[in-house]
Amino acid sequence: MTVAVEIDERIVKCRKILDMDPNSQIFAALAEAYRKNGELDKAFRVCQNGLRIHPSYGAAHLVMAKINLDRGLYDWAEAEVQKAMELDGRNRAIELLLAEIFLYKGEYDEATKLLKTLHRSDPDSAHIKRLLEIAAQIPEEDARASQQRRESVAPTQVAPSDMPGAAPEAPVQESSPVEDNRLERADVLREAVAADGVKGAMFINQEGLVVESQWSLDMEDSVCGAELAGINNFVNQELVTTSFGVVKSVQVEARRHIFYLLAVEGGSFLFVGDINVSLGSMRMRVAGLMERHLSA
């Protein structure tokens, strides 16, 4: 029996129980099953409705944190984890999820502290080891990129005039390299596709037209950009404006690729990975690039 079939069967069973007893705490298990099945909208609605009835159910707040993490709402995810800790105290599952949220938010020091504590209690966990590697790798890559940009800024010096009778000019000190960690839009696209498993990146304007792209897929970038922009517009106009605000990111998993759309001022970035890409690594990489792109 495949994992997908098991999840589908769990959804059917939980849905049946919840239909028979709308006050049942089974809503948390149903929301988690929807989340694992990629049905984030259903997962959110089921968990939100259940928490209205059971606001002190800590496990459900943890499920909601996972849902918001998958939706890219990292502050909301952290708030739900904090609520779960208030209700049930700290435990390994809560601290591991909190560490992942810190990674997505770019708070690598906080993530590393938690992960090292978890690693000491569970040194054989491959998942914790991988997260520790990510927490060290991304800041190192960012630091190397920043150093390369600093070194590329050539120092200048003004030579004194050699005209007859002219008073020698005071030497002008070499200008110190100016640290500029900000990435231009084209730099974001180039650095994104340099990551393992990322096959394409583009910037789409508000009309759905491709402005810039780095593309190696066998599909037209213009068609792909227009379709994903259309999905984003539909979600905003039909689903979100009446419930919980404007969508900042959209994730679509297809048969061969994963599409991650991130809204910014003036349009959206679209990043495309193959189906085997580490989604967590790709999103954390994108978060780091966005921080450097949007920095003043």
PEJOTA-V64793 format. One line per field, one symbol per residue. burial: b if it has 9 or more other C-alpha atoms within 8 Angstrom, else e. A space follows every 10 residues. Layout:
BEGIN
burial: ???
END
This chain:
BEGIN
burial: eeeeebbbeb beebbebbee eeeeebbbeb bbbbbebebb ebbbebbbeb beeeeebbeb bbbbbbbbbe bebbebbbbb bebbbebeee eeebbbbbbb bbbbbbbbeb bbebbbebbe eeeeeeebbe bbebbbebbe ebeeebeebb eeeeeebeee eeeeeeeeee eeeeeebeee ebbeebebbb bbbeeebbbb bbbbbbebbb eebbbeeeee beebbbebbb ebebbbeebb beeeeebebb beeeeebbbb bbbeeebbbb bbbbbebeee ebbbbbbbbb ebbeee
END
